[in-house]
Amino acid sequence: MGGRQVRRLGTHLTFTADVKGLVFDGKVGNVWYVAVVDVETRAFRLIKEFSRHYNHAQCSPVDPDLFTISQDHWKDPYTGKQNGYDLRIWLMTTDGERFEPADPTAYHGPTKQGNEVSHEWWAQDGTLCWIRYQQGCYEMDQNSGKITHVWK
């Protein structure tokens, strides 16, 4: 790891839908990353490095190339500064070609305290679900991109 301290090896170890890959996230030094390991060959492939806190990678149960990774709060280990997130849930593909917010309108930022998006998960049918504090539960259809407010 280039002499850097491994601070976290993974938060969610998650298999791709076809169980051919294992996606995980971690932190080395002051850099966060997401990677995939080929289950058969054990080959490691870095997908992306981040300069801010991303974790909680979770693979789609139906699309073997799709997973979510979340921006999260973090404290800088050198300055002690507490940092928040702007957009919580990001959609990525295992080839790294896709990296976009699940819901670009769910901007959190420093002025949206108390209304954070959090606690994301996949339904068995591949619907992405999440909680938005003070608003309720949302679902997103991966085929259409349609977001539905399902519970208040």
PyMOL commands that set and color helices and strands:
alter all, ss='L'
color gray80, all
select strands_A, chain A and resi 6-8+14-15+21-28+31-38+44-50+54-59+66-71+74-75+82-83+89-93+99-101+117-122+128-132+136-140+147-151
alter strands_A, ss='S'
color yellow, strands_A
deselect
rebuild
show_as cartoon
